[in-house]
Amino acid sequence: MDVQRRSHHSQMDYNREPKPGKTLPCHEERFDSGLDSLKEDELERDFAEVSIRDDASPCEHEPWRSVVTDDGDTLLHLAVIHEATEHALHMIKRSPNCPYLNVQNHQRQTALHLAVITEQPLLVDSLLKAGADPRLTDDGGNTALHIACKKGSLACFANITQNGSSRHLTSLISSTNYNGHNCLHIASINGFISLVESLVRLGADINAQEQCSGRTALHLAVDLQNPALVRRLLDLGADVNCLNYGGFTPYHLTYGRQNDEIRHQLYQKTAQELRELPESESDDSDMEDMDASEDEMYDDIKFGK
């Protein structure tokens, strides 16, 4: 079935610079789930059964909790995906602090992940208040907060960071996905300046290094040629002298780039001894040694006559 999803423009972070064509060398997370898991009539029938027993005790075994599709989606997953809000809210209400809220499908997505993906802050809020665990990660290592930072959803971000259920906020903000990116890195990569400001205000380490190559948010902003973000990160106290794993400062990354504004912003603030590019560790003699060792490696190969 072709599910049309409503747009939620009021929830999106528009305080961002347009991203240039360059992309970072990390794979794109997959943020979808099976929409064709059940046929329309089957879905409506199963949703209807949820409402039959409203007198049951919370978390008591009920048949609808056992419904799981080939994609591992529960009825709650499907209600969120199809934006069947009333049905979703009813299931959440019937399952306070119940493991059912944290069931993960075959992509390890919980109902909370899907509520953020589909930008339904009401469901995000209800799930968290009912006991959904915001620390659970999908098959890309992303928490629901990672996804909110990728999508720029201010409302979902606020629900996750302000809800009483998020008592592990510090670890949530600093946790990294399987690309080595924390929430600040993701917000920076996608140019969401308002979220960058909020994360720093909530205690995110502005100089935290992502695990791919040791880039900070400032390195990433330069990499993506985002002058507004560079300026804001500097205002927020980003360290211009921080080196990535290759020994490069953010200023070093301006070499060969076209944006003079970024280059000028960083030049004066970077320590004088760190303005020059680091010397290459390999010289001509190293290359000669390498060539010689390669010759020795293959000198016993005999070709047939």
N, C-alpha and C positions, 0 to 999 in steps of 0.2 A: 504494500500500500504506500501511497505517496503521502507522507505526513508533512503538512505545512506547519512550520514553526513561526510563531509570532515574533516580531522584532521588539526589542526592549531598549530603545534608544536612550531613554532617560537613565538607564543603569550603567551606561558605558562611559569609560574615561576618554573624553575627547581632548584632554590636555596633553597632546602628544605631537611629536614631529613626524611627518611622513617618512616611512622607512625607505632608504635607497634600495637599489636592486640587489646589493650584496647580501648574502646570507651567511650565517655562521656554519662551520662544518660539523654540525651535530644533527642527527636525524630528527625529523618532525614527529612529535608524539601523535598517536592516533587517539582522537577524542570522540569516538562514535560507538554505537552499540547496535545490535540487530533491530531494525525497525519492522521487519517482516516475520517476527518470531511467531506471532499468532494471527489468524485471520480476524477480520473485524467482528464477525458474529461471535467467535470464540472469546475474544477479548471482552466484549460487552457482557456475555454470559458470566464469565469469571468475575468481572468487576461487580456484577449484580449480586453474586453469591457472598461477596464481602460484607454487604449490608444486611444480610439476613439475620445474623446472630449479633445483635448489638448488646445483648445482656451477658455475654461471656466475660470471664475474668481476663484482664490484660495478660498477654503472653501465654494464655491457655492454648493448647493445640487446636487449631482450626484448619479445615481442609484447604482453604485458600492460601495458607502459608506454605503448603507443600507444592504448589504449582511452580514449576521451573521449566523454562524453554530450553531448546537445544543450544542456545547461546549462554545459558546459565542465568538468564534474567528471571527474577521473581515477578509477581504481579505488581509489587511496589516499583521495581525497576521500570516495568512497562507503563505504569500509570504516570511516572515522571517523564519518560520518553515521549509519550503521547499527550502530555500536558492535560491529563485527566485529573485536574487539581482536587476536586471534591473526593474522588476515590482515593487519591494519594493521602490526603489529609485524614480521611477516615481510617486508613490502614495505619498511619503514624499514630493517631489517637489510640487505636486498639493495641499498640505495641510499645508502650513506654519502657525504656531501658531493656528492651528485648533484643536478643541476638539477631532477630529478623531484620532489624534496621541496618545492620552492618554486613549482611550477606553480600559477597562479591561475585560478579558474573565472570565469564571466562576471560574477560580483559581486566579482571580484578577491580572493576568499577563498583562502588557502592551506590545506593540511591542518592547519597550526598554528592558524589562526583557528578552524577547525571543531572542533578538539580542545578549545579553550577554551570555545566556544559550548556544546558537549555535555558540558562539565565532565569531561574524562577526563585527569587529571593524569599518569597513566602514559604516555599517548601524547604529551602535551606534553613531558615529560622526555625521552622517547626521540627525538622529532623534533629537539629542540634539541641533544642530544648527537650526533645523526647529521649535523648541519649545517644544519638549517632556519634561515632568516633571520628573526629576530623583528622586524626593522625594516620588513618589507613591510606595505603598507596595503591595506585593502579599498576598495570604491567609496564609502565614507563617510570615508575617510582614517584609519580605525582600525587600529592595530596590534593584535596579540594581547593586549598588555598593557592597551590601552584597554578591550578587551572584558572582560578579567578584572576590571578596576576597575568596570565597569558591572554585571557579574553578582555581584560580591562574592565571587569564588572565591579564597579564601586559598591553597589548594593550587596552583592554576594560577599565581597571582601569584608565589608563592614559587619555583616552578620557573623562571619566566621571569627573575626578578630575581636568582636565586642561581646559575643554571646558568652554567657556564663559557663557553657560547656567547654570552652576553649581555655582551660586552665593551664594547658601546656603551651601557651602562646610562644614563649621564647624558643623552645625546641621546634615548634611548628614553623616559625619564621626562618630559622637557620637550617632546617633540614634540606638536603639536596636530593634531586631526582637522579635517575640513572645517567643523565648527561652531565652530572656534576654541578647543576645549577640550583641555587636557592631562589626564594621568591624575589629577592632584590635583583638578582641577575635576570630572571625572566621578565620582570617589569621593565628593566632597562633595555633588554633586547627588543622588546615590543614598543618601546618609546612611551610608556605610560608614566608621565612625570608625576601626576597626582599620587599614584600608587607608590612610586619611589619615595616621595616625601612622607607618605603615611607610614611606610615600612621603617624608614629611618627614625621617625618620631616614636614608633612602637619598640624601638631598640635594635633594629637590624644593624649588623656591622657593615658600615658603608664601604669598608676596605676588605671585606671577605673575598677570597680568591676562589673562582670556580675551578673545578677539578680537571677540566679538559687541558688547560694550559696556564692556569694561574692568573687569569685576567680578573681584575676587579670590575665593578660597575663602570668606573671611569675608563678603563681600557676598552670595555665593550661599547661605550658611547662613542669613543674615538673610532673604533673599528667600524661602527655603523654610520659614522659621519653625521652625528646628531648634535649640532652646536648648542641647542637649547638645553638638552640634557647634560652636556658637558658643563655648561654654565651653572646649572642648578646643583649638580653634584659638587662642584667647587664651592658654591655658596654653603652647601651642607657640610663641608669639611672633608671632602675626599682627599686622600693623600696622593699628590701628583708624583711623588718620588717612589711609589710602590713598584717593585719589579715583578713582572710575570715570570714563569718558570724558564723563559728564554733569556731573562736578564734585561727585558725592555720596559721602560717607563711608558706611560700613556703618550708622552711627547714623542718618543721614538716612533710610535705608530702613525704619526702625522707625516712621516717621510713618504714621499711618493703619492700622497693624497692631495686632492684638489682644494679642500676647504681651508682657506687661509685664516678664517675666523677662529677655528679650533686651534690651529697652530699658534696663533698669536695669544690666545687665552692661556695656553699651557707653557709657552716659552718663558715668560717672566717668572712664573711660579715654580718652575722646575729648577732644582739645584744645578748650578753651573757645571759641576763635574759629571752630571748625568744627562747633559744635553746631547753629547756626541753618541753616535751609535756604538755599541760595544764591538771590539775587534773580533773578527772571526777566529775561532779556536784552531781552524785548519789552515796550514800554510802549504807552500809548494812542496816542501820536503815531506810533509805528511802524505800528500797526494802521491809522491814518488814511492814512498814506502808501501802505500796501499797497492799501487800498481805492481810493485815487485812481489808482494805477498800473493797477489792474485795469479801472477805468472807461475809462482812456485806451487800454488794450489792445483793448477791444471797441467803441470809439466809431465805428468805420468800418463796422460791420455794418449792412446795409440789408435790411429785410424787405420782401418783395414785397407789393403792394397787392392 
